[in-house]
Amino acid sequence: MVWGYIFIGAGTKNPKIIMDNNDFTINTKQGTRTRWRCTQYFKTKCKATLVTYGRVVNVKSCHNHLPTNPNVNENYLIQSVTINRTPSLIYVVAGKKNPKIILEDNDFILNNKYGNKTTWRCRCYGKTGCKSRLTTSGKTVKIIADHNHDPTYPDTSAAVPQTLRIVKSYLTS
């Protein structure tokens, strides 16, 4: 459970929520719960959804595209909320020489180990300068920055699946 902020497009026919630099529109409403779908759903088949009720936002799935970076203007209300991210499945390919993690159709190679934390770098770092990184500690994975390239779709046949808690963070430059 993490505190965060969402931006709500107020007073419009089709309300929007902006979270993590992506915008969402209403998909369905049921009682006090509202299900929101990423606006890129039809364009990229993005499966990212939000379920809101009160001041709680449950995040389901991850985006399959770079952030859309929608404009937030004075017509948007800012609201602090509790953000719950659904545990996600990662794949671990063990090995002393070249261990790697596969998450959201991209693979990460071991970058550094210190204490109980391990940092992983996107495999495309050398080719595209991708700044996406992971930090693992126990059963928690912290995602730092989004990819600047299309998914690499690595082979998961030799990998061991694990369910972990995903926390997103972003580099500030």
N, C-alpha and C positions, 0 to 999 in steps of 0.2 A: 504494500500500500504506500503510495507516494502522493504528496501534495503537488498540485500543478495548476495551470491556468488554461482555460478555454476561452475563445472569443465567440460570442453569439451574435449573429446577424439579426438585429431586432427590427420589428415592424415591417417585415417583408412578406410577400405572398409565399415564398419558398425559403424558409429559414435555413441558415447554415451554421455549422460549428467549425471553427478552425482550431486544430490541435497538432502539435509537432510539425508545423508549417505545411499542413495538408488540410483541405476542406472537405466537409462531409455534409450531405443533405439527408433529410428524413426519408427513411425507407418504410418503416411501419410504426404505428403507435398501438399500445395495448395497456390500458389503465394508466398508471403513472410512469410506465417505462416507454422509452422511445428508442428505436433502433435506427442508427444513422449509417449510411453507406458512403464510402469514399467516392468523390465526384469522378474519379478516374475508372470507376468500375466498368463502364461500357467501352472505354477506349483501350484499357490495358488488362481488363478482367481482374482488377485489384480486389482482393478479398478482405481488405481491412474494414472493420466495422466498429462502431461504438454502441454501447447500450447505456443510456442515461436514465437516472431516477434520482430526484432530489439533487444533491450536490455530489453525487457519485457517478463516475464514468468507468465502465468496464470496457477495456480494449480487447478486441478479438482479432487475431491474425495480424500480419504485418503487411506493409505496402510492398508492391512489386515494382515500384518506380521511384524516381527521385522526388523530393518534396516539390509540391506545386507552388509554394511560396505565394499564397494569395495575399492581396492587399487588405490590410486591416485599417479601416478608416474610422471616423467618428461615429458612424452608424452601428458599430459593433460594441457590445457590452463585454467587459472582462469579468470573469467569475472564477474565484478560486474553488477548486474541487479536489476530491480524493480520486486518484487514478489507480485502478487495479488492472494490471496486465496479466492476461491469461498465460499460464506456464506454456512454454513452447518446446518443441522437439528439436534437439540438435543431434548431429551425428559426429562421433569421435572416431578418428582413424588413428589407432595407437601405433607407436613405433618410437624407438629410441632416437633414430636419426631424423626422421621427418614426420612428427605427429601433426595432425591437422584437425580442424573443426569445420563442419559444414553446417551452415545456418542460412535459412531463407534462400536456398539455391546458389549460395556463394561459399567458397572455401577460404579458410584463414590458416596461415602457417604460424608456427611458434616464433615469437619475436623476443620475449624476455621472461625470465622467472625471477621473482623476488618475494621472499617470505611465502605466504599462502596465496599470493596473487600471481597469475600468469597473464601476460599480454600476447595477443595474437594480431597479426597484420593481414590485410586482404592480400590474396595471392596476386592480384593485378596491380599491386603497388608500383612495381618496376615498370610495367607497361603503360599504365594510364595515370599514375600518380595518385591512385585512390587512397583517400585518407581514412577509410573505414577500418576500425579496429575493435577488438573485443578485449575485455578484461574479465577473467574468470576467477572466482573465489568461492570454493565450496560448490553449492548448487545454484549460484547466482552468476549470470552473464550480463555484463554491462556493455551495451553497444555504443560506440563513440563514432559519430558521424555516419552519413549515408554513403552508399557507393556512387561513383561517378560513371558507371558503366552498366551494361546489361548483365543480368545474371549469368554465371558461368556454368550452371547445371552440372556440378561434378558428380561422379559415380559414387553412390552410397552403398553399393553391394558389400564392400568389405568393412563398412562402418558399423559401430554399435550405437543405437539410438538411446538418448537420455532425455528425460523431461527436466527442464530447469526453469527458474524464474528469470525473465528477461527484463532488464532495466535499460531504457534509452537515455542517452545523454548526447549533447552536441558540442562540437568544437566551436570555440569562439575565436574568430580571427580578426 
